[in-house]
Amino acid sequence: MNLMSLFNEPKIIAVISDINQGKSMVGYYLIKELSSNAKFSLFTYGLRVKIGETTQINSLNELEQIRNSVIVLDEFTTLLNVEERVYKNQV
């Protein structure tokens, strides 16, 4: 399967596994491969190292405004802040 064929239409792709199993590295790999094959707007949350031409987001409100872009979310649960009741109601 060609990696680029995964990105031929809008969709949600999730990488789920236990702690320290390489999920972040998969994100970095996808960014690197996509960047070498296509031009696109990239938004990230939670990645420790900025890679390429990325725009880092810091809130759920920012995420909701993004359109026609690739979005890589690492440590997604911290973005949702599910421990705070105010944020729980927004989600």
C-alpha angles and dihedrals in degrees: 000000000000112000092220091059088069089064101048094108139013113289145137117250119188131193110201128179144122124295117291095014098122105266093138091049089054088055092051090047092051091049092050094048095044092047091055092051107035146019116241145141112265128201124182139188127191101004111138095214124047109230126194123323099342134154112214117217125204107187145041089244091059090049092053091056097056118107134175095007144110111254124195115192119189119184089011094179090066089058090055093046090204093182092069113080093211091058092043090061091051092054 
